[in-house]
């Protein structure tokens, strides 16, 4: 079992760290929706932690399979189950509802289809206490059928580094994220003081990518710990399916641009590049997969893309580091660009 080491901050109230303490030191929050195929593994990995003074709050988003039955089969008193009043279609709001009900000063979020190593909490806590960082990020192992497809950060990343929240934001804005924010350990206070916290207007697909960057920006320091968060790549993931949700990521790109434009001008070129590149990519996906969408979903997706296509300003296009042909496509009227996509494909 994990016990506080001699390296911990002497000012820490170590009695709160004792195994089986009355007050949880970490609140693990887990959103769930129709997660019956995976949630048992996820919960069991949490209950195997060598640091035991935690609570697990599962916020179910109106599942209609046997997810609730599986959760209820666990009799561990550290597990608390709450429900949204109606399905939100987003992991963000249930996760933040769980945070609202949490009792610990630190939040760790784990998704209902992922698992963590037995020393996950103890390693994150040790890093947090030794570095006094507001946020500690782990290493994500993206796995399919038990085989690692990629890691984030990569193995050669300097896990002893401590960066500012602003620098950490930049690490999520490049062509590919350089750091992992699944399963982070974070000060609860920072999370609850963000503008997007429990905002029912921000529950679209990838909305938590926006809130993650907002939380990072508010953090004074971010540390890293090479302990494994096992991210499951599987066909049931909504991000892998062609649905209206797939196209809602354009909303996140716009929110990120509007939030950081007055606050963090150094980040804007990267945000503009992502905003423009994603629009082209999603219009291509739409043109390829239109036959797989219902008529209603076609209309919704097309209107959504057109709305955010029209929000892209000429300055965004000209300043974005994207291929010249993409710039031409973004300068044309939306329907012309969509027609061009169909021809190109």
C-alpha positions in Angstrom: 0.0 0.0 0.0 1.1 3.5 -0.7 2.3 5.7 2.2 3.5 9.2 2.2 7.3 9.3 1.6 9.9 11.3 3.4 10.1 13.6 0.4 6.7 15.0 0.8 6.1 18.6 1.7 6.5 19.0 5.5 3.7 21.5 5.6 1.3 19.0 4.2 -1.3 17.7 6.7 -0.1 14.1 6.2 -2.9 12.7 8.4 -5.2 13.3 5.4 -3.0 11.0 3.4 -3.4 8.0 5.6 -5.0 4.9 4.1 -8.7 4.7 4.7 -9.0 8.3 6.0 -12.5 9.7 6.7 -12.1 12.5 4.2 -11.1 11.7 0.6 -7.9 13.3 -0.6 -8.7 12.8 -4.3 -12.0 12.8 -6.1 -12.0 10.6 -9.2 -14.7 11.8 -11.6 -16.1 9.6 -14.3 -18.8 10.4 -16.8 -20.6 7.4 -18.2 -23.1 6.7 -21.0 -23.9 3.3 -22.3 -20.5 2.1 -21.1 -21.5 -1.5 -20.2 -18.8 -3.1 -22.4 -15.9 -1.4 -20.6 -16.9 0.3 -17.3 -16.3 -2.7 -15.1 -12.6 -2.9 -16.2 -12.3 0.9 -15.5 -13.8 0.7 -12.0 -11.8 -2.3 -11.1 -8.5 -0.6 -12.1 -9.4 2.3 -9.8 -10.3 0.0 -6.9 -6.9 -1.6 -7.3 -5.0 1.6 -6.5 -2.3 1.4 -3.9 -3.4 4.7 -2.6 -6.9 4.1 -1.2 -8.0 7.5 0.2 -10.1 8.5 -2.7 -13.8 8.7 -3.8 -15.0 7.7 -7.2 -18.0 9.8 -8.4 -19.7 8.4 -11.5 -22.0 10.8 -13.3 -24.3 8.8 -15.6 -25.7 10.7 -18.6 -29.0 8.7 -18.8 -27.6 5.4 -20.0 -30.2 3.0 -21.6 -28.1 -0.1 -21.4 -27.1 -2.0 -18.2 -24.3 0.5 -17.2 -26.2 1.4 -14.0 -26.6 -2.3 -13.1 -22.9 -2.9 -13.4 -21.9 0.2 -11.4 -24.4 -0.8 -8.7 -22.9 -4.3 -8.4 -19.8 -2.7 -6.8 -20.3 -2.4 -3.0 -17.3 -0.3 -2.3 -18.4 2.7 -0.2 -16.0 5.0 -2.0 -18.1 4.8 -5.1 -20.9 7.3 -5.5 -23.4 7.3 -8.4 -25.2 10.4 -9.6 -27.3 11.1 -12.7 -27.9 14.0 -15.1 -31.5 15.0 -15.4 -31.5 14.4 -19.1 -29.0 13.2 -21.7 -26.5 16.0 -22.6 -24.6 14.0 -25.3 -21.3 15.2 -23.9 -18.8 13.9 -21.4 -18.0 17.5 -20.2 -21.2 18.3 -18.3 -21.5 15.0 -16.4 -17.8 15.2 -15.5 -18.3 18.7 -14.1 -21.5 17.6 -12.3 -19.4 15.0 -10.5 -16.8 17.7 -9.6 -19.6 19.7 -8.1 -20.4 16.8 -5.8 -16.8 16.0 -5.0 -15.3 16.5 -1.5 -11.6 16.4 -2.1 -9.2 19.3 -2.9 -7.9 17.4 -6.0 -9.7 16.1 -9.0 -8.6 13.2 -11.2 -10.8 12.4 -14.2 -10.9 9.0 -15.8 -13.2 8.0 -18.6 -15.5 5.0 -18.3 -13.8 3.0 -21.1 -10.2 3.6 -19.9 -8.0 2.0 -17.2 -5.1 3.1 -15.1 -2.1 1.4 -13.5 -2.3 0.4 -9.8 0.2 3.1 -8.7 -1.5 5.8 -10.8 -2.9 8.0 -8.0 0.2 7.5 -5.7 2.6 8.6 -8.5 0.5 11.6 -9.5 0.1 12.7 -5.8 3.8 12.3 -5.1 4.7 14.4 -8.2 2.1 17.0 -7.2 3.3 17.4 -3.7 7.0 17.4 -4.6 6.5 20.0 -7.4 3.6 22.0 -5.9 2.2 22.1 -9.5 -1.5 22.9 -10.0 -1.8 20.1 -12.6 0.0 16.8 -13.1 -0.2 15.1 -16.4 0.5 11.4 -16.9 1.5 9.4 -19.9 -1.4 8.1 -22.1 -0.9 4.7 -23.8 -3.4 4.6 -26.7 -4.2 0.9 -27.1 -6.2 -1.2 -29.5 -6.8 -4.8 -28.6 -4.1 -4.7 -26.0 -1.4 -3.3 -28.4 0.0 0.2 -27.9 -0.6 2.4 -31.0 1.0 5.5 -29.7 2.0 7.3 -26.5 1.4 10.9 -25.4 3.7 12.4 -24.4 6.3 10.3 -26.2 8.9 8.2 -24.3 11.6 10.8 -25.0 9.7 13.6 -23.3 11.3 15.2 -20.3 9.0 14.0 -17.5 10.9 16.0 -15.0 10.0 19.3 -16.6 7.6 21.8 -15.1 6.0 24.3 -17.5 3.7 27.3 -17.1 0.0 26.8 -17.9 0.5 29.1 -20.9 3.3 27.0 -22.3 1.2 23.8 -21.7 -1.6 25.4 -23.8 0.8 25.8 -26.6 1.6 22.1 -26.4 -2.0 21.3 -27.3 -2.2 23.7 -30.3 0.4 22.3 -32.6 -0.5 19.8 -35.5 -0.6 17.1 -32.8 -0.9 17.4 -29.1 2.4 17.0 -27.3 1.0 16.3 -23.9 -1.8 14.1 -22.4 -4.7 15.6 -20.5 -6.7 12.4 -20.0 -6.5 11.4 -16.3 -4.7 14.5 -15.1 -4.6 15.5 -11.4 -5.8 19.1 -10.9 -6.6 21.6 -8.2 -10.4 21.5 -7.9 -10.5 25.3 -7.4 -9.0 26.0 -10.8 -11.5 23.8 -12.5 -14.5 25.3 -10.8 -13.4 28.9 -11.6 -13.4 28.5 -15.4 -16.0 30.2 -17.5 -17.0 26.9 -19.2 -17.7 25.1 -15.9 -21.2 23.5 -16.0 -22.1 25.7 -18.9 -24.9 24.0 -20.7 -24.3 26.0 -23.8 -20.9 24.2 -24.2 -21.8 20.5 -24.4 -20.9 19.8 -28.0 -18.4 17.2 -29.2 -14.8 18.0 -28.0 -16.1 20.6 -25.6 -13.8 19.3 -23.0 -10.8 20.1 -25.3 -11.8 23.8 -24.9 -12.3 23.6 -21.1 -8.9 21.7 -20.8 -7.1 24.6 -22.5 -9.0 27.1 -20.3 -8.0 25.3 -17.2 -4.3 25.0 -18.3 -4.2 28.7 -19.0 -5.3 29.4 -15.5 -2.7 27.1 -14.0 0.5 28.6 -12.7 2.5 25.4 -13.3 2.0 22.0 -14.9 4.2 18.9 -14.0 4.5 15.5 -15.6 4.6 11.9 -14.3 5.4 8.8 -16.3 2.6 6.6 -15.0 0.3 5.0 -17.4 -3.3 6.0 -18.4 -4.6 3.3 -20.7 -6.7 5.0 -23.4 -8.8 2.4 -25.2 -9.2 2.8 -29.0 -12.3 1.0 -30.0 -15.1 1.2 -32.6 -17.7 2.2 -30.0 -16.0 5.5 -29.4 -18.2 8.3 -30.7 -15.2 10.1 -32.1 -14.7 7.2 -34.5 -18.2 7.2 -35.8 -19.6 9.3 -38.6 -22.4 11.2 -37.0 -23.5 14.8 -36.5 -21.2 14.8 -33.4 -18.2 14.4 -35.6 -18.7 17.9 -37.1 -19.2 19.7 -33.8 -15.5 20.0 -33.3 -15.7 23.2 -35.4 -17.5 24.8 -32.4 -14.5 24.0 -30.2 -12.1 25.6 -32.7 -14.1 28.8 -32.7 -14.4 28.9 -28.9 -10.6 28.5 -28.5 -10.0 31.3 -31.0 -12.4 33.7 -29.3 -11.2 32.9 -25.8 -7.5 33.3 -26.5 -7.5 36.1 -29.1 -7.5 38.9 -26.5 -5.5 36.9 -23.9 -2.8 35.1 -25.6 -1.8 36.5 -29.0 1.2 34.3 -29.3 -1.1 31.3 -29.6 -3.3 32.7 -32.3 -1.3 31.5 -35.4 -1.5 27.9 -34.2 -5.2 28.3 -33.4 -5.9 29.8 -36.9 -4.0 26.9 -38.5 -6.1 24.3 -36.6 -9.4 26.2 -37.3 -8.8 26.4 -41.1 -7.3 22.9 -41.4 -10.1 21.2 -39.5 -12.8 23.0 -41.5 -11.3 21.6 -44.7 -10.9 18.1 -43.2 -14.5 18.0 -41.9 -15.9 19.3 -45.2 -14.0 16.5 -46.9 -15.4 13.9 -44.4 -18.9 15.2 -45.0 -18.7 15.0 -48.7 -17.3 11.4 -48.6 -19.8 10.1 -46.0 -22.9 12.0 -46.8 -24.7 8.8 -48.0 -24.2 7.4 -44.5 -26.1 10.2 -42.8 -29.9 10.5 -42.6 -31.5 13.4 -44.4 -32.0 15.2 -41.1 -28.4 14.6 -40.1 -27.2 15.8 -43.5 -29.0 19.1 -43.0 -27.8 19.6 -39.5 -24.2 18.8 -40.3 -24.2 20.9 -43.5 -25.8 23.9 -41.7 -23.3 23.6 -38.9 -20.3 23.5 -41.2 -21.6 26.4 -43.2 -22.3 28.5 -40.1 -18.7 28.1 -38.9 -17.2 28.3 -42.4 -18.7 31.8 -42.7 -17.2 32.8 -39.4 -13.7 32.3 -40.7 -12.2 35.7 -41.4 -9.8 36.6 -44.3 -7.1 37.3 -41.7 -7.5 33.8 -40.3 -7.0 32.3 -43.8 -4.1 34.5 -44.9 -2.2 34.1 -41.6 -2.8 30.4 -41.2 0.2 28.1 -42.1 -1.8 25.8 -44.4 -1.4 24.8 -48.1 -2.3 27.4 -50.6 -5.0 25.3 -52.1 -6.7 25.2 -48.7 -6.6 29.0 -48.6 -8.3 29.1 -52.0 -11.0 26.7 -50.9 -11.7 28.7 -47.8 -12.0 31.9 -49.8 -14.7 30.6 -52.0 -18.4 30.5 -51.1 -19.3 27.5 -49.0 -21.3 25.6 -51.6 -18.6 26.1 -54.2 -16.0 24.7 -51.7 -18.3 21.7 -50.9 -18.8 21.0 -54.6 -15.0 21.2 -55.1 -14.6 18.7 -52.3 -16.9 16.2 -53.9 -14.9 16.5 -57.2 -11.6 16.2 -55.5 -12.7 13.1 -53.6 
